[in-house]
Amino acid sequence: MAKISIVDLEVRYRVGVPDAERAQPQRLLLTVELEADFSAAANGDSIADTIDYFAVSQRLLKFGDGKSWKLIEKLATDIVDTILTEFKPQSVSVEVKKFIIPQTRYVSVTLTKRLI
């Protein structure tokens, strides 16, 4: 088992409990870890044998288009479920960092799921 990490991908999504907070997209950082067997990619050097992290990144950059969430917990769940469905890793972990409380560096939620 090996892991691909996309660390602190900057996205802009509408997320927050009050309507005013969701009125404009806000900056979030996403860290995504994808676990899979990459031995075929390592042996053959073909992108077809791995998970295309550029494609995952592009999907996440557009993921919030036309959507909004009240909770980062729900956002993390939607991201994890989408990545599992579309990219088929054996497991995926997503951390969502939100910069909403001035006295903190950030607030985050992390969720991990495995294919059944």
C-alpha positions in Angstrom: 0.0 0.0 0.0 1.3 3.5 -0.9 0.0 7.0 -0.4 -0.4 10.1 -2.6 -0.8 13.3 -0.7 -2.1 16.6 -2.0 -1.2 19.1 0.7 -3.0 22.4 1.4 -4.8 22.7 -1.9 -6.3 26.2 -1.8 -10.0 26.3 -2.8 -12.8 28.7 -2.5 -16.2 27.3 -1.3 -19.3 28.7 0.3 -19.4 27.1 3.8 -20.7 28.4 7.1 -23.7 28.1 9.4 -25.0 31.8 9.0 -26.3 32.7 5.6 -24.0 35.8 5.6 -21.0 33.5 5.9 -22.1 31.5 2.9 -22.8 34.6 0.8 -19.3 34.7 -0.6 -16.8 31.8 -1.2 -14.1 31.7 1.4 -10.6 30.4 1.3 -10.2 26.8 2.6 -7.2 24.5 2.4 -7.7 20.8 1.6 -5.2 18.0 2.3 -6.1 14.8 0.6 -4.4 11.4 1.1 -5.1 8.6 -1.4 -4.0 5.1 -0.5 -3.8 2.4 -3.2 -1.5 -0.3 -4.6 0.8 1.6 -6.9 3.2 -1.3 -7.7 2.0 -1.5 -11.3 2.7 2.2 -11.7 6.1 1.9 -10.1 7.1 -1.0 -12.4 5.6 0.3 -15.6 5.9 4.1 -15.2 2.4 4.6 -16.7 -0.2 7.1 -15.4 -2.9 4.7 -16.3 -1.7 2.5 -13.4 -2.0 5.1 -10.7 -4.4 7.8 -9.5 -3.9 11.0 -11.4 -3.4 13.6 -8.7 -3.6 16.5 -11.1 -7.1 15.3 -12.1 -8.1 15.0 -8.4 -6.8 18.5 -7.8 -8.7 19.9 -10.8 -11.9 18.1 -9.6 -11.6 19.7 -6.1 -10.9 23.2 -7.5 -14.3 23.1 -9.2 -16.1 21.0 -6.6 -17.7 24.0 -4.9 -19.1 25.6 -8.0 -22.8 26.2 -7.5 -22.8 24.5 -4.1 -22.8 25.5 -0.4 -22.5 23.7 2.9 -23.3 24.8 6.5 -20.8 22.4 8.1 -17.2 21.5 7.2 -18.0 18.0 8.4 -20.6 17.6 5.6 -18.2 19.2 3.1 -15.5 16.7 4.1 -17.9 13.8 3.7 -19.0 14.9 0.2 -15.4 15.3 -0.9 -14.4 11.8 0.4 -17.4 10.2 -1.2 -16.8 11.8 -4.5 -13.1 10.9 -4.6 -13.9 7.2 -3.6 -16.5 7.0 -6.4 -14.6 8.8 -9.1 -11.0 7.9 -8.5 -11.3 4.5 -6.7 -8.5 4.7 -4.1 -8.6 2.0 -1.5 -8.9 4.7 1.1 -9.1 8.5 1.2 -8.5 11.0 3.9 -9.5 14.6 3.7 -8.6 17.5 6.0 -10.6 20.7 5.5 -9.0 23.8 7.1 -11.2 26.8 7.6 -10.0 30.3 8.7 -12.9 31.6 10.6 -11.9 32.2 14.3 -9.4 35.1 14.4 -7.7 33.8 17.6 -6.8 30.5 15.9 -4.6 29.6 13.0 -7.4 27.5 11.6 -10.2 25.1 12.5 -10.2 21.7 10.7 -12.0 18.5 10.3 -10.5 15.2 9.0 -12.4 12.3 7.6 -11.1 8.9 6.4 -13.1 6.3 4.5 -12.2 3.0 2.8 -13.8 1.3 -0.1 -15.9 -1.5 1.1 
